[in-house]
Amino acid sequence: LSIVLYFAVPSVSHMLLWDGSIGGRMTGLGGHPNQTGVLASFIIVAIYARCDSGNLSKLFKIVAVAIALITLVLTQSRTSLIAAGIGCMAFFLLRNRWHAALIPVLLCVVVAAVLVINLDSQILAIFARSGDADELLTGTGRSFIWELSWGLIKKAPLLGYGFNSTFTMFMDEAYLLAGDVGLYIFPHSHNLVLQLWLYGGIIALALFVLPIASIIASAIKARDPRIAALLACYLSFTMTEPGGFFQYADNMIALLALATVAAQVGVAPYRRVFAVRPPVEASL
């Protein structure tokens, strides 16, 4: 439906630019390109990780993945694309020992990429929408709000400022960022850890970490890479977004992601689900 609206009613499903004109990014039913994009990335990871345990038809999976990929292209959400890649990579690397052996190689590639970027940061300009490497080096301006968030956290680290307090606080402090982001006012801190810390201090952060640690422990105990894949997808998305702890549509994203991950704990062990059983001969 979001894709249909994108072409049929641009004024409804296109993100508006700073000057009020219609842009090229699809907002979709999520209300924002990143929120619609993360739903698409979640679908891709869930299907790739075979979370349906083989209950969905091949045709359905192909159509679902195709729609999800088109959605990622139209939303131009790099955060969602990275989340999909990390989620699929987590499942691939953890599904057996041979794939896990590639983890050191992957880490070396990541370190090499970081070194290359440090030597010539203009390489990032290739991936920037504006063609300016600073767009990615600052996380499209997120680094400025991260710095401001940390400054506010240090003033109330234990209890924070209360749920849904960031929009008002950032509006009051907007003048501090005017030289970097102009008139734009950040609605949230664009990071799950910072957002939780601002809302409820270290107590809220600890209450969130506990269930996440429990899910990780369950994944290790069950040796089920599907849990790790879905959790990796969600957590990678929250590095630049509030991950559901804000007042608009992404609330359902956190609940959907965590509920789906937690539900995997109750199913049969991964290797038993996909075990190949010999056919039973009919008795005469």
Backbone as numpy.savetxt, mean C-alpha at the origin, in Angstrom:
# Nx Ny Nz CAx CAy CAz Cx Cy Cz
-16.60 -0.40 -12.91 -17.42 0.80 -12.91 -16.55 2.06 -12.91
-15.47 2.04 -12.16 -14.56 3.19 -12.12 -13.97 3.46 -13.50
-13.61 2.40 -14.20 -13.03 2.55 -15.53 -14.06 3.10 -16.51
-15.30 2.64 -16.41 -16.37 3.14 -17.27 -16.60 4.63 -17.02
-16.65 5.01 -15.75 -16.84 6.42 -15.41 -15.68 7.28 -15.88
-14.48 6.70 -15.88 -13.29 7.45 -16.29 -13.44 7.97 -17.72
-14.00 7.13 -18.59 -14.15 7.52 -20.00 -15.51 8.18 -20.27
-16.54 7.78 -19.52 -17.88 8.29 -19.80 -18.15 9.64 -19.13
-17.70 9.78 -17.88 -17.97 11.02 -17.13 -16.66 11.50 -16.50
-15.79 12.15 -17.29 -14.47 12.59 -16.79 -14.56 13.49 -15.56
-15.59 14.32 -15.48 -15.69 15.26 -14.37 -15.92 14.56 -13.04
-16.37 13.31 -13.09 -16.65 12.55 -11.87 -15.47 11.68 -11.46
-14.79 11.08 -12.44 -13.77 10.08 -12.14 -12.35 10.51 -12.46
-12.14 11.81 -12.75 -10.79 12.33 -12.97 -10.39 13.21 -11.80
-9.13 13.11 -11.41 -8.62 13.95 -10.32 -8.44 15.38 -10.81
-8.89 16.34 -10.01 -8.77 17.74 -10.39 -7.35 18.24 -10.12
-6.88 19.13 -10.99 -5.56 19.73 -10.83 -5.65 20.93 -9.88
-4.49 21.52 -9.59 -4.44 22.64 -8.64 -5.32 23.80 -9.10
-5.38 24.03 -10.43 -6.14 25.17 -10.94 -7.63 24.86 -11.12
-8.06 23.66 -10.73 -9.46 23.30 -10.84 -9.82 22.59 -12.13
-8.87 22.48 -13.05 -9.14 21.78 -14.31 -9.08 20.27 -14.11
-9.61 19.53 -15.08 -9.67 18.07 -14.99 -8.32 17.47 -15.39
-7.76 16.65 -14.52 -6.48 16.01 -14.79 -6.63 14.66 -15.46
-5.54 13.91 -15.54 -5.57 12.63 -16.23 -5.65 11.42 -15.32
-5.47 11.59 -14.01 -5.48 10.45 -13.08 -6.91 10.06 -12.70
-7.18 8.78 -12.68 -8.50 8.28 -12.33 -8.65 8.22 -10.81
-9.71 8.84 -10.30 -10.00 8.75 -8.87 -10.79 7.49 -8.56
-11.78 7.18 -9.39 -12.55 5.96 -9.22 -13.45 5.98 -8.00
-13.98 4.81 -7.66 -14.91 4.70 -6.54 -14.21 4.91 -5.20
-12.88 4.82 -5.19 -12.14 5.04 -3.95 -12.06 6.49 -3.56
-12.40 7.40 -4.50 -12.37 8.83 -4.20 -11.03 9.48 -4.40
-9.98 8.69 -4.58 -8.62 9.20 -4.78 -7.84 8.16 -5.56
-6.94 8.58 -6.46 -6.17 7.60 -7.25 -5.46 6.55 -6.41
-4.87 6.96 -5.29 -4.14 5.99 -4.46 -5.08 4.98 -3.80
-6.27 5.43 -3.40 -7.20 4.52 -2.74 -7.80 3.53 -3.73
-8.08 3.97 -4.94 -8.56 3.06 -5.97 -7.43 2.15 -6.43
-6.23 2.70 -6.53 -5.08 1.91 -6.97 -4.71 0.81 -6.01
-4.82 1.07 -4.70 -4.43 0.05 -3.74 -5.41 -1.11 -3.74
-6.67 -0.86 -4.07 -7.62 -1.96 -4.23 -7.19 -2.86 -5.38
-6.74 -2.23 -6.47 -6.26 -3.00 -7.62 -5.03 -3.81 -7.26
-4.10 -3.21 -6.53 -2.88 -3.93 -6.14 -3.21 -5.08 -5.20
-4.19 -4.87 -4.33 -4.60 -5.92 -3.40 -5.18 -7.11 -4.16
-5.97 -6.84 -5.19 -6.55 -7.92 -6.01 -5.46 -8.71 -6.71
-4.47 -8.00 -7.26 -3.38 -8.67 -7.97 -2.61 -9.59 -7.03
-2.27 -9.09 -5.85 -1.51 -9.90 -4.89 -2.33 -11.09 -4.42
-3.60 -10.88 -4.12 -4.45 -11.97 -3.63 -4.58 -13.09 -4.66
-4.72 -12.72 -5.92 -4.85 -13.73 -6.97 -3.52 -14.42 -7.23
-2.44 -13.64 -7.28 -1.12 -14.24 -7.51 -0.74 -15.19 -6.39
-1.11 -14.83 -5.16 -0.79 -15.67 -4.01 -1.78 -16.82 -3.82
-2.73 -16.93 -4.73 -3.72 -18.02 -4.71 -4.47 -18.09 -3.38
-4.91 -16.93 -2.92 -5.65 -16.87 -1.66 -7.02 -17.52 -1.76
-7.48 -17.76 -2.99 -8.77 -18.42 -3.17 -8.66 -19.93 -3.03
-7.42 -20.44 -2.85 -7.17 -21.89 -2.72 -7.69 -22.67 -3.92
-7.70 -22.03 -5.09 -8.10 -22.72 -6.32 -9.59 -22.75 -6.57
-10.38 -21.96 -5.83 -11.83 -22.01 -5.98 -12.35 -21.13 -7.11
-11.56 -20.16 -7.57 -11.99 -19.28 -8.65 -11.53 -19.83 -9.99
-12.34 -19.59 -11.02 -12.00 -20.09 -12.35 -10.84 -19.30 -12.94
-10.14 -19.90 -13.88 -9.00 -19.25 -14.52 -9.44 -18.01 -15.28
-10.59 -18.09 -15.95 -11.10 -16.95 -16.71 -11.40 -15.77 -15.79
-12.00 -16.05 -14.65 -12.31 -14.98 -13.69 -11.03 -14.30 -13.22
-10.00 -15.07 -12.94 -8.74 -14.51 -12.47 -8.09 -13.64 -13.55
-8.13 -14.11 -14.79 -7.52 -13.34 -15.89 -8.23 -12.00 -16.05
-9.56 -12.02 -16.03 -10.33 -10.79 -16.17 -10.06 -9.84 -15.00
-10.03 -10.39 -13.78 -9.80 -9.57 -12.59 -8.43 -8.92 -12.62
-7.40 -9.68 -12.99 -6.05 -9.13 -13.06 -5.95 -8.08 -14.15
-6.60 -8.32 -15.30 -6.57 -7.36 -16.40 -7.21 -6.03 -15.97
-8.35 -6.11 -15.31 -9.02 -4.90 -14.83 -8.15 -4.18 -13.80
-7.52 -4.95 -12.91 -6.66 -4.35 -11.88 -5.46 -3.64 -12.51
-4.86 -4.26 -13.52 -3.71 -3.64 -14.19 -4.12 -2.36 -14.92
-5.27 -2.38 -15.58 -5.77 -1.18 -16.25 -6.01 -0.07 -15.23
-6.53 -0.45 -14.08 -6.78 0.51 -13.00 -5.48 1.15 -12.52
-4.44 0.34 -12.36 -3.14 0.88 -11.93 -2.59 1.87 -12.95
-2.79 1.57 -14.23 -2.30 2.46 -15.29 -3.07 3.78 -15.26
-4.40 3.71 -15.13 -5.22 4.92 -15.18 -5.08 5.77 -13.92
-4.88 5.14 -12.77 -4.70 5.92 -11.54 -3.31 6.53 -11.43
-2.34 5.94 -12.14 -0.95 6.41 -12.08 -0.45 6.46 -10.63
-0.88 5.48 -9.86 -0.51 5.44 -8.44 0.76 4.62 -8.25
1.88 5.30 -8.10 3.15 4.59 -7.91 3.17 3.86 -6.58
2.52 4.43 -5.56 2.45 3.78 -4.26 1.76 2.42 -4.37
0.65 2.38 -5.09 -0.09 1.13 -5.26 0.69 0.14 -6.10
1.39 0.63 -7.11 2.19 -0.24 -7.97 3.32 -0.89 -7.16
3.96 -0.10 -6.31 5.02 -0.63 -5.45 4.45 -1.65 -4.47
3.26 -1.36 -3.91 2.63 -2.30 -2.98 2.33 -3.63 -3.65
1.84 -3.58 -4.89 1.57 -4.82 -5.63 2.86 -5.59 -5.89
3.91 -4.87 -6.28 5.19 -5.52 -6.55 5.79 -6.16 -5.31
5.74 -5.46 -4.19 6.30 -6.00 -2.95 5.49 -7.19 -2.46
4.17 -7.11 -2.57 3.33 -8.23 -2.14 3.59 -9.49 -2.95
3.64 -9.33 -4.28 3.92 -10.49 -5.15 5.33 -11.01 -4.93
6.27 -10.11 -4.71 7.65 -10.52 -4.48 7.77 -11.30 -3.17
7.04 -10.87 -2.15 7.07 -11.57 -0.86 6.58 -13.00 -1.02
5.50 -13.19 -1.77 4.98 -14.54 -1.97 5.96 -15.39 -2.77
6.54 -14.80 -3.82 7.48 -15.54 -4.67 8.70 -15.99 -3.89
9.24 -15.11 -3.06 10.47 -15.41 -2.33 10.26 -16.40 -1.18
9.06 -16.42 -0.62 8.82 -17.23 0.57 8.09 -18.54 0.28
7.71 -18.77 -0.96 6.92 -19.97 -1.24 7.74 -21.25 -1.15
9.07 -21.17 -1.37 9.92 -22.35 -1.16 11.36 -21.90 -0.90
12.20 -22.85 -0.48 13.57 -22.52 -0.09 14.41 -22.05 -1.27
14.15 -22.59 -2.46 14.94 -22.20 -3.62 14.71 -20.72 -3.95
13.48 -20.29 -3.87 13.20 -18.88 -4.13 13.76 -18.00 -3.01
13.71 -18.49 -1.78 14.23 -17.72 -0.65 15.72 -17.45 -0.79
16.42 -18.32 -1.51 17.86 -18.13 -1.72 18.15 -16.88 -2.54
17.12 -16.35 -3.22 17.31 -15.15 -4.04 17.25 -13.87 -3.21
16.84 -13.97 -1.95 16.70 -12.78 -1.11 18.02 -12.00 -0.99
19.17 -12.66 -0.70 20.43 -11.91 -0.64 20.76 -11.21 -1.96
20.46 -11.87 -3.07 20.71 -11.26 -4.39 19.86 -10.01 -4.55
18.59 -10.11 -4.16 17.69 -8.97 -4.27 18.15 -7.81 -3.40
18.62 -8.12 -2.20 19.13 -7.07 -1.31 20.34 -6.36 -1.92
21.20 -7.12 -2.56 22.37 -6.53 -3.23 21.93 -5.60 -4.36
20.91 -6.00 -5.10 20.40 -5.17 -6.19 19.83 -3.86 -5.64
19.10 -3.95 -4.52 18.53 -2.76 -3.91 19.63 -1.81 -3.43
20.65 -2.36 -2.78 21.77 -1.54 -2.31 22.48 -0.87 -3.48
22.68 -1.62 -4.56 23.33 -1.07 -5.75 22.50 0.06 -6.35
21.18 -0.11 -6.37 20.30 0.93 -6.91 20.38 2.19 -6.08
20.43 2.04 -4.75 20.54 3.20 -3.86 21.86 3.93 -4.09
22.94 3.18 -4.27 24.25 3.80 -4.52 24.25 4.56 -5.83
23.64 3.99 -6.86 23.58 4.65 -8.16 22.78 5.94 -8.07
21.66 5.90 -7.34 20.83 7.10 -7.18 21.58 8.18 -6.41
22.38 7.77 -5.41 23.17 8.75 -4.66 24.22 9.41 -5.54
24.76 8.66 -6.49 25.76 9.21 -7.40 25.14 10.15 -8.42
23.95 9.80 -8.88 23.27 10.62 -9.88 21.76 10.55 -9.64
21.26 11.46 -8.84 19.84 11.44 -8.48 18.93 11.78 -9.66
19.50 12.37 -10.72 18.67 12.74 -11.86 18.11 11.54 -12.60
18.63 10.35 -12.29 18.08 9.13 -12.88 16.60 9.01 -12.52
16.23 9.47 -11.33 14.85 9.38 -10.87 13.91 10.24 -11.70
14.47 11.23 -12.41 13.62 12.10 -13.21 12.85 11.33 -14.28
13.38 10.17 -14.67 12.72 9.34 -15.68 11.36 8.87 -15.17
11.26 8.64 -13.86 10.04 8.08 -13.28 9.13 9.15 -12.67
9.55 10.41 -12.73 8.75 11.49 -12.14 7.74 12.02 -13.15
6.54 12.32 -12.68 5.51 12.85 -13.58 5.91 14.21 -14.11
6.57 15.01 -13.27 6.95 16.36 -13.67 8.28 16.40 -14.41
9.02 15.28 -14.41 10.33 15.27 -15.02 11.41 15.82 -14.11
11.07 16.12 -12.86 12.01 16.66 -11.88 12.30 15.59 -10.84
13.59 15.28 -10.63 13.97 14.24 -9.68 13.56 14.57 -8.25
13.46 15.86 -7.92 13.07 16.26 -6.56 11.67 15.77 -6.21
10.85 15.54 -7.22 9.50 15.04 -6.97 9.54 13.71 -6.23
10.47 12.84 -6.64 10.60 11.53 -5.99 11.50 11.58 -4.77
12.51 12.44 -4.79 13.41 12.55 -3.65 12.69 13.05 -2.41
11.65 13.86 -2.61 10.86 14.36 -1.48 9.57 13.57 -1.29
9.40 12.50 -2.08 8.17 11.72 -1.97 6.96 12.53 -2.36
7.09 13.31 -3.46 6.07 14.27 -3.90 5.64 15.18 -2.74
6.64 15.67 -2.02 6.39 16.61 -0.93 6.12 15.97 0.41
6.08 14.65 0.47 5.75 13.99 1.73 6.83 14.19 2.80
8.07 14.33 2.37 9.15 14.49 3.36 8.95 15.74 4.21
8.29 16.76 3.64 8.05 18.00 4.40 7.03 17.77 5.51
5.96 17.02 5.20 4.95 16.77 6.22 5.45 15.76 7.24
6.36 14.87 6.82 6.95 13.93 7.78 7.76 14.69 8.84
8.52 15.67 8.38 9.33 16.47 9.31 8.44 17.26 10.27
7.37 17.84 9.73 6.44 18.58 10.58 5.74 17.65 11.57
5.36 16.46 11.11 4.69 15.48 11.98 5.59 15.08 13.14
6.85 14.83 12.84 7.78 14.42 13.89 7.96 15.53 14.93
7.97 16.76 14.46 8.08 17.88 15.39 6.88 17.95 16.33
5.69 17.67 15.82 4.48 17.66 16.65 4.46 16.46 17.59
4.95 15.32 17.11 4.98 14.11 17.94 5.84 14.32 19.18
6.95 14.99 19.02 7.87 15.19 20.15 7.25 16.04 21.25
6.18 16.79 20.92 5.51 17.61 21.92 4.48 16.81 22.72
3.98 15.71 22.14 2.98 14.87 22.84 3.19 13.41 22.45
4.32 12.83 22.83 4.67 11.48 22.37 3.85 10.37 23.00
3.30 10.59 24.18 2.64 9.51 24.90 1.18 9.32 24.49
0.40 10.39 24.46 -1.04 10.29 24.19 -1.46 10.88 22.86
-0.59 11.62 22.19 -0.94 12.20 20.90 -1.95 13.32 21.02
-2.67 13.57 19.90 -3.59 14.72 19.84 -5.04 14.32 19.62
-5.34 13.03 19.52 -6.72 12.60 19.33 -7.01 12.21 17.89
-8.00 11.34 17.71 -8.35 10.86 16.37 -8.84 12.00 15.49
-8.42 11.99 14.24 -8.83 12.96 13.23 -8.35 14.38 13.54
-7.25 14.48 14.27 -6.74 15.79 14.66 -5.78 16.39 13.64
-5.26 15.56 12.73 -4.18 16.03 11.86 -4.62 17.12 10.90
-5.83 17.02 10.37 -6.25 18.02 9.38 -6.26 19.41 9.99
-6.81 19.54 11.19 -6.85 20.84 11.86 -5.45 21.32 12.23
-4.63 20.42 12.75 -3.27 20.79 13.15 -2.45 21.24 11.95
-2.54 20.49 10.86 -1.75 20.83 9.68 -2.25 22.12 9.03
-3.53 22.42 9.20 -4.06 23.68 8.69 -3.47 24.85 9.47
-3.35 24.67 10.78 -2.77 25.72 11.62 -1.28 25.90 11.36
-0.60 24.81 10.99 0.84 24.87 10.77 1.21 25.01 9.30
0.22 25.23 8.43 0.46 25.25 6.98 1.48 26.30 6.57
1.55 27.40 7.31 2.48 28.47 6.95 3.93 28.00 6.99
4.21 26.97 7.79 5.58 26.46 7.89 6.01 25.75 6.61
5.03 25.25 5.84 5.34 24.51 4.62 5.06 25.30 3.36
4.62 26.54 3.52 4.23 27.35 2.36 5.36 27.50 1.35
6.59 27.57 1.84 7.72 27.73 0.93 8.04 26.48 0.14
7.53 25.32 0.60 7.83 24.05 -0.06 6.67 23.53 -0.91
5.45 23.65 -0.40 4.29 23.08 -1.11 3.24 24.13 -1.46
3.54 25.39 -1.25 2.59 26.43 -1.62 1.38 26.46 -0.71
0.20 26.57 -1.32 -1.04 26.69 -0.56 -1.64 25.35 -0.17
-1.04 24.26 -0.62 -1.60 22.94 -0.34 -1.53 22.63 1.16
-2.62 22.08 1.69 -2.68 21.68 3.10 -2.80 20.17 3.17
-1.84 19.53 3.82 -1.87 18.08 3.95 -3.00 17.67 4.89
-3.85 16.71 4.50 -4.91 16.26 5.39 -4.42 15.28 6.46
-3.31 14.61 6.17 -2.75 13.63 7.11 -1.24 13.56 6.91
-0.57 12.72 7.67 0.89 12.71 7.68 1.51 11.85 6.58
0.67 11.17 5.79 1.17 10.33 4.69 2.14 9.25 5.17
1.90 8.73 6.35 2.68 7.61 6.87 1.90 7.02 8.04
1.72 5.70 8.02 0.90 5.05 9.04 1.47 5.23 10.44
2.77 5.04 10.60 3.39 5.14 11.93 3.23 6.55 12.49
3.54 7.55 11.67 3.42 8.94 12.12 1.96 9.29 12.41
1.05 8.80 11.57 -0.37 9.11 11.75 -0.90 8.54 13.07
-0.57 7.29 13.35 -1.00 6.67 14.60 -0.39 7.37 15.80
0.88 7.73 15.67 1.58 8.40 16.77 0.95 9.76 17.07
0.56 10.46 16.01 -0.10 11.75 16.20 -1.48 11.59 16.82
-2.20 10.57 16.40 -3.56 10.36 16.90 -3.59 9.94 18.37
-2.82 8.91 18.71 -2.91 8.34 20.05 -1.60 8.11 20.75
-0.54 8.72 20.26 0.76 8.59 20.90 1.33 7.18 20.78
2.31 6.91 21.60 2.99 5.62 21.58 2.04 4.49 21.98
0.98 4.82 22.72 0.01 3.81 23.14 -0.75 3.28 21.93
-1.25 4.17 21.08 -1.97 3.76 19.87 -1.06 2.98 18.94
0.19 3.42 18.84 1.13 2.72 17.97 1.38 1.30 18.47
1.51 1.15 19.78 1.74 -0.18 20.35 0.53 -1.09 20.14
-0.67 -0.54 20.28 -1.89 -1.32 20.09 -2.02 -1.81 18.65
-1.45 -1.06 17.71 -1.48 -1.50 16.31 -0.39 -2.53 16.03
0.77 -2.33 16.63 1.90 -3.23 16.38 1.61 -4.63 16.91
0.90 -4.74 18.01 0.63 -6.05 18.61 -0.12 -7.00 17.67
-1.25 -6.59 17.06 -1.91 -7.51 16.13 -1.08 -7.80 14.88
-0.31 -6.81 14.43 0.55 -7.04 13.27 1.59 -8.09 13.61
2.18 -7.99 14.80 3.16 -8.99 15.24 2.51 -10.36 15.36
1.26 -10.40 15.81 0.55 -11.66 15.92 0.32 -12.30 14.56
-0.02 -11.48 13.56 -0.22 -11.98 12.20 1.09 -12.53 11.64
2.19 -11.81 11.88 3.49 -12.27 11.41 3.85 -13.60 12.07
3.61 -13.70 13.37 3.89 -14.95 14.08 3.06 -16.10 13.53
1.80 -15.82 13.21 0.93 -16.86 12.65 1.42 -17.29 11.28
1.90 -16.33 10.49 2.42 -16.66 9.16 3.64 -17.56 9.26
4.51 -17.25 10.23 5.71 -18.07 10.42 5.34 -19.47 10.90
4.39 -19.53 11.84 3.98 -20.82 12.39 3.32 -21.69 11.34
2.47 -21.09 10.51 1.76 -21.84 9.48 2.60 -22.04 8.22
3.74 -21.34 8.15 4.59 -21.38 6.96 3.77 -21.08 5.70
2.94 -20.06 5.82 2.03 -19.69 4.74 2.46 -18.36 4.12
3.05 -18.38 2.93 3.51 -17.14 2.30 2.38 -16.22 1.86
1.15 -16.74 1.81 0.02 -15.90 1.42 -0.21 -14.80 2.45
-0.10 -15.15 3.73 -0.27 -14.16 4.79 0.80 -13.09 4.67
2.04 -13.52 4.45 3.15 -12.58 4.33 2.96 -11.66 3.12
2.44 -12.21 2.02 2.26 -11.42 0.80 1.23 -10.31 1.01
0.09 -10.67 1.60 -0.96 -9.68 1.82 -0.54 -8.62 2.84
0.16 -9.06 3.87 0.63 -8.11 4.88 1.69 -7.18 4.30
2.58 -7.73 3.48 3.62 -6.91 2.84 3.01 -5.87 1.92
1.96 -6.26 1.20 1.26 -5.33 0.31 0.67 -4.17 1.11
0.00 -4.49 2.20 -0.63 -3.46 3.03 0.41 -2.54 3.67
1.43 -3.13 4.30 2.42 -2.32 5.02 3.24 -1.45 4.08
3.56 -1.95 2.89 4.32 -1.13 1.94 3.50 0.07 1.48
2.19 -0.11 1.37 1.32 1.01 0.99 1.27 2.06 2.09
1.36 1.62 3.34 1.23 2.56 4.46 2.49 3.36 4.72
3.56 3.09 4.00 4.77 3.88 4.19 4.58 5.32 3.70
3.65 5.52 2.76 3.39 6.86 2.24 1.93 7.28 2.38
1.11 6.45 3.02 -0.30 6.76 3.22 -0.70 6.37 4.65
-1.84 6.90 5.15 -2.25 6.60 6.52 -2.78 5.18 6.71
-3.01 4.46 5.63 -3.38 3.05 5.72 -4.71 2.78 6.38
-5.65 3.71 6.28 -6.97 3.48 6.84 -7.27 4.29 8.07
-6.26 4.92 8.67 -6.49 5.67 9.90 -6.67 7.15 9.59
-7.74 7.41 8.82 -8.14 8.76 8.48 -9.64 8.71 8.22
-10.27 9.87 7.92 -11.73 9.87 7.93 -12.38 9.46 6.62
-11.65 9.32 5.52 -12.37 9.02 4.28 -12.20 7.57 3.85
-12.39 7.30 2.54 -12.61 5.94 2.04 -11.54 4.93 2.40
-10.31 5.37 2.67 -9.28 4.36 2.90 -9.45 3.64 4.23
-10.47 4.02 5.04 -10.77 3.24 6.23 -11.05 1.79 5.88
-11.75 1.56 4.76 -12.10 0.19 4.39 -10.87 -0.56 3.91
-9.85 0.15 3.45 -8.65 -0.52 2.96 -7.95 -1.25 4.10
-7.77 -0.57 5.22 -7.09 -1.20 6.35 -7.89 -2.38 6.87
-9.20 -2.21 7.00 -10.03 -3.29 7.51 -10.03 -4.48 6.55
-10.11 -4.19 5.26 -10.12 -5.25 4.27 -8.80 -6.00 4.27
-7.71 -5.25 4.30 -6.39 -5.89 4.25 -6.14 -6.74 5.49
-6.35 -6.17 6.66 -6.06 -6.89 7.89 -7.03 -8.05 8.11
-8.29 -7.87 7.75 -9.26 -8.95 7.92 -8.92 -10.12 7.01
-8.51 -9.81 5.79 -8.17 -10.88 4.85 -6.91 -11.61 5.30
-5.93 -10.85 5.77 -4.70 -11.48 6.26 -4.99 -12.36 7.47
-5.75 -11.81 8.41 -6.05 -12.58 9.62 -6.87 -13.82 9.31
-7.73 -13.75 8.29 -8.57 -14.90 7.95 -7.74 -16.08 7.46
-6.57 -15.79 6.91 -5.74 -16.87 6.40 -5.22 -17.76 7.54
-5.20 -17.22 8.75 -4.68 -17.99 9.88 -5.58 -19.19 10.18
-6.87 -19.04 9.89 -7.81 -20.09 10.25 -7.94 -21.20 9.22
-7.32 -21.06 8.05 -7.48 -22.08 7.02 -6.45 -23.17 7.22
-6.56 -24.22 6.40 -5.62 -25.33 6.48 -4.22 -24.86 6.13
-3.19 -25.52 6.66 -1.81 -25.14 6.33 -1.60 -25.07 4.83
-0.73 -24.15 4.42 -0.51 -23.86 3.00 -0.17 -25.10 2.19
0.76 -25.89 2.67 1.22 -27.04 1.90 0.12 -28.11 1.80
-0.77 -28.19 2.79 -1.84 -29.17 2.73 -2.90 -28.74 1.72
-3.15 -27.43 1.64 -4.16 -26.93 0.71 -3.80 -27.26 -0.73
-2.51 -27.13 -1.05 -2.08 -27.32 -2.42 -1.41 -28.67 -2.63
-1.62 -29.61 -1.71 -1.04 -30.94 -1.86 -1.72 -31.69 -3.01
-0.94 -32.48 -3.72 -1.47 -33.28 -4.82 -1.84 -34.64 -4.28
-3.11 -34.96 -4.35 -3.57 -36.23 -3.81 -3.81 -37.22 -4.94
-3.37 -38.47 -4.79 -3.62 -39.47 -5.83 -5.09 -39.80 -5.91
-5.60 -40.10 -7.11 -7.02 -40.42 -7.26 -7.38 -41.70 -6.51
-8.57 -41.71 -5.96 -9.05 -42.87 -5.22 -9.81 -43.78 -6.18
-9.38 -45.04 -6.27 -10.03 -45.97 -7.17 -11.39 -46.36 -6.61
-12.36 -46.43 -7.50 -13.71 -46.80 -7.09 -13.75 -48.27 -6.72
-14.39 -48.57 -5.63 -14.49 -49.96 -5.19 -15.56 -50.69 -5.99
-15.29 -51.93 -6.27 -16.25 -52.74 -7.04 -17.36 -53.24 -6.13
